[in-house]
Amino acid sequence: MFRITEQPRTDWQAQVEALGLTYHTIDGQLYWDESAHYRFSNREIDQLEEATAELQRMSIAAAERAIRDNWRDRLAISPQAWQEIIHSWDRDDLSLYGRFDLMWDGTGTPKLLEYNADTPTGLLEAAVVQWQWLQQTRPHYDQFNSIHEKLLASWPAWPEPQIHFCAQRDAEEDWRTLLYLIDTCQQSGKSTIDLAIEDLGWNERMQQFVDHADRPVTRLFKLYPWEWMWLEDFSCHLPGRCQRFLEPVWKMLWSNKAFLVLLWEMFEGHPNLLRASFKSDGMPSYVEKPYFGREGTNVRLIQNGTLLEDSEGPWQSQPKVYQELHPEVSFSGNHPVIGSWIIGGEPAGIGIREDASLITSNGSRFVPHCF
């Protein structure tokens, strides 16, 4: 695994904007950064794929364990949501996608930082934009990237001919991710309707969720976290109807940072895991994470009892998980995190985010890769 610097394409802004990546620059700072790329060997790509498949297998086993041993309180999930999770898991409600965040420098084994299982973004960049970069700059190389093809192959698993899609009205990155997913859904032969989550309604006469035009919602892909869904006014109508939503409600098990503790308890010492606990006792160096934190906020890095780095955010009052601090991975002062995608239950490719900070945030750069 190497980080290689180079000159960006002269018209890269127009190229990525044509693909829908309008947020290539955030607050004057590059988000899409092709002044460098990461290059892997074939064997390293095989290792990433194998680790991703193994983590998916362990996650399924741990979800079974969470339900069987009633981890509801330890995962801080409400009784109402817990019952729906059990029903959803028993129905084997289908999942479309997820993203493992891994730390690795090409030596040893990739280590799991967390599983973005409910509302992962960075999909357009990983599936389409970095593929275009590869084709235009080094067509004789390859890329670990079958994301687009696996999305197209996944949508027919849902029987409805029409699917609604929603995200928060003013979230540009979410909407660009949503529009890309809509495109893949349409390419699979289905029709789509998009709306803002703020416009999702309830029709009392029909006893059904409806969109902004009062049309029944039979299947809704929501780029909106399940833990927020249960706080909305419409949450009283969710019981018995959660099967209408994508991602499925059982994804609340995996997207919760407390799930890292369950994984460690079940597979202690596994080479793809870092020690995780509900207490920091016995860990002189660790990362403190809120259960439902997002985009690297309210994370604290402690090294040998001293604060190394932290980030502000709105989740400070949430319960915390403590994960062993991985030794620093740095390429000329850049700290990469490898996002490894699961599509339709299978490893599908990677996208890499890097930052001068040790904490990956919403503005951390996306850097392409090849092998």
ZIKASUL-V892930 format. One record per residue. N is the residue number from 1. SS is DSSP state (a for helix, b for strand, c for the rest). OMEGA is omega in whole degrees, -180 to 180 (NA if undefined). D_LAST is the distance of its C-alpha to the last C-alpha in whole Angstrom. Layout:
N,SS,OMEGA,D_LAST  N,SS,OMEGA,D_LAST
//
This chain:
1,c,180,9  2,b,170,10  3,b,-174,12  4,b,179,12  5,b,-178,15  6,c,177,16  7,c,175,19  8,c,173,18  9,c,-176,19  10,c,-178,23  11,c,-172,24  12,a,-180,21  13,a,179,24  14,a,-179,26  15,a,-176,22  16,a,177,21  17,a,179,25  18,a,178,25  19,c,178,23  20,c,-179,25  21,c,-178,24  22,c,-177,27  23,c,-179,26  24,c,176,24  25,b,-177,26  26,b,-180,28  27,c,177,32  28,c,-179,31  29,b,180,27  30,b,168,24  31,c,171,22  32,b,-174,19  33,c,178,18  34,c,172,16  35,c,175,17  36,b,170,14  37,b,177,10  38,b,-179,8  39,b,-178,5  40,c,169,5  41,c,177,6  42,a,-178,6  43,a,178,10  44,a,177,9  45,a,176,8  46,a,179,11  47,a,178,13  48,a,180,12  49,a,180,13  50,a,179,16  51,a,179,17  52,a,178,18  53,a,179,20  54,a,178,22  55,a,177,22  56,a,178,23  57,a,180,26  58,a,180,27  59,a,177,28  60,a,179,30  61,a,-179,32  62,a,176,33  63,a,175,34  64,a,-179,36  65,a,-180,37  66,a,-179,38  67,a,-178,40  68,a,-177,42  69,c,176,43  70,c,178,43  71,c,-173,41  72,c,-178,42  73,c,-177,44  74,c,177,41  75,c,179,39  76,c,179,42  77,c,-178,42  78,c,178,45  79,a,-179,47  80,a,179,47  81,a,-178,43  82,a,179,43  83,a,178,45  84,a,176,43  85,a,179,40  86,a,180,41  87,a,-178,42  88,a,179,39  89,a,180,37  90,a,177,40  91,a,-175,40  92,c,178,36  93,c,-173,35  94,c,175,32  95,c,178,29  96,c,-170,26  97,b,175,24  98,b,-178,23  99,b,171,20  100,b,173,20  101,b,-173,19  102,b,172,18  103,b,-176,18  104,c,175,16  105,c,-180,14  106,c,176,13  107,c,-178,16  108,c,-179,19  109,c,175,18  110,c,-179,17  111,b,180,20  112,b,172,22  113,b,177,23  114,b,-180,25  115,b,174,24  116,b,-167,25  117,c,-173,26  118,c,-175,29  119,c,-179,28  120,c,173,24  121,c,-172,23  122,c,-175,20  123,a,179,20  124,a,-179,20  125,a,-176,17  126,a,-173,15  127,a,-168,16  128,a,-171,17  129,a,180,16  130,a,176,13  131,a,176,12  132,a,178,15  133,a,-180,13  134,a,-177,10  135,a,-177,13  136,a,-173,15  137,a,-179,13  138,c,-175,10  139,c,-180,11  140,c,175,10  141,c,178,6  142,c,-179,5  143,c,175,6  144,c,-170,8  145,b,170,11  146,c,-175,14  147,a,-176,16  148,a,-178,18  149,a,-180,19  150,a,174,20  151,a,179,22  152,a,-178,24  153,a,-175,25  154,a,-172,26  155,a,-180,29  156,a,179,31  157,a,177,32  158,c,-170,34  159,c,-175,37  160,c,177,38  161,c,-179,38  162,b,-180,38  163,b,173,36  164,b,177,37  165,b,179,34  166,b,174,35  167,b,176,34  168,c,-171,36  169,c,-171,38  170,c,-178,37  171,c,-173,33  172,a,-178,31  173,a,178,28  174,a,-178,29  175,a,178,30  176,a,174,27  177,a,-179,25  178,a,-179,29  179,a,176,29  180,a,178,25  181,a,176,26  182,a,180,29  183,a,179,28  184,a,178,26  185,a,179,29  186,a,178,31  187,a,178,28  188,c,176,29  189,c,-179,33  190,c,171,34  191,b,-174,36  192,b,172,36  193,b,178,38  194,b,179,37  195,b,174,39  196,b,178,39  197,a,179,39  198,a,-178,43  199,a,175,44  200,c,-175,44  201,b,179,47  202,b,177,49  203,b,-176,52  204,c,-179,55  205,c,-179,57  206,c,-175,54  207,c,-174,53  208,b,170,49  209,b,-179,46  210,b,179,46  211,c,-176,44  212,c,177,46  213,c,179,48  214,c,176,49  215,c,-180,47  216,b,178,46  217,c,-179,43  218,c,176,42  219,c,-176,38  220,b,168,37  221,b,-176,33  222,b,172,34  223,b,-172,31  224,c,-171,34  225,c,178,34  226,a,-179,36  227,a,174,38  228,a,180,39  229,a,-177,40  230,c,177,43  231,c,-178,44  232,c,179,45  233,a,-178,48  234,a,-175,47  235,a,178,46  236,a,180,49  237,a,-178,48  238,c,-178,45  239,c,-179,47  240,c,-177,47  241,c,-177,44  242,a,-180,41  243,a,178,40  244,a,-170,40  245,b,169,37  246,b,-6,33  247,c,-179,31  248,c,-175,34  249,c,178,36  250,c,175,35  251,a,174,32  252,a,178,34  253,a,-173,34  254,a,-175,30  255,c,-180,30  256,c,-179,33  257,c,177,31  258,c,177,34  259,a,177,32  260,a,179,30  261,a,178,34  262,a,178,34  263,a,-179,31  264,a,179,32  265,a,-180,35  266,a,-172,34  267,c,-177,31  268,c,179,32  269,c,180,30  270,c,-174,27  271,c,179,24  272,c,-177,22  273,c,169,25  274,c,178,27  275,c,179,31  276,b,-175,32  277,b,174,36  278,c,177,39  279,c,180,40  280,c,-178,39  281,c,177,41  282,c,178,40  283,c,-180,36  284,c,179,37  285,c,-174,34  286,b,174,32  287,b,177,31  288,b,-177,34  289,b,172,33  290,b,-177,35  291,c,-172,35  292,c,178,34  293,c,-177,33  294,c,171,31  295,c,174,28  296,c,-179,28  297,c,179,32  298,c,176,35  299,c,177,32  300,b,177,34  301,b,-179,32  302,b,179,34  303,b,-179,34  304,c,176,37  305,c,-178,39  306,b,178,38  307,b,180,37  308,b,-179,34  309,b,174,33  310,b,-179,34  311,c,-179,33  312,c,178,36  313,c,-174,37  314,c,-171,39  315,c,-173,38  316,c,-176,40  317,c,180,43  318,c,172,40  319,c,-171,40  320,b,171,38  321,b,-179,35  322,b,-177,34  323,b,179,31  324,b,180,30  325,c,178,29  326,c,174,25  327,c,-175,25  328,c,172,23  329,c,-174,20  330,c,172,19  331,b,-178,17  332,c,178,20  333,c,177,22  334,b,-174,20  335,b,-176,19  336,b,168,16  337,b,-178,17  338,b,175,14  339,b,-176,16  340,b,-169,15  341,b,169,17  342,b,176,20  343,b,-179,21  344,c,178,24  345,c,-176,24  346,b,173,20  347,b,-172,17  348,b,-179,15  349,b,-177,12  350,b,168,12  351,b,-174,13  352,b,172,14  353,b,179,17  354,b,-178,18  355,b,171,22  356,c,175,24  357,c,175,26  358,c,-179,25  359,c,178,26  360,c,-176,24  361,c,-178,26  362,c,-178,26  363,c,-180,26  364,c,-173,22  365,b,171,20  366,b,-176,17  367,b,-177,14  368,c,-179,11  369,b,174,7  370,b,171,4  371,c,NA,0
//
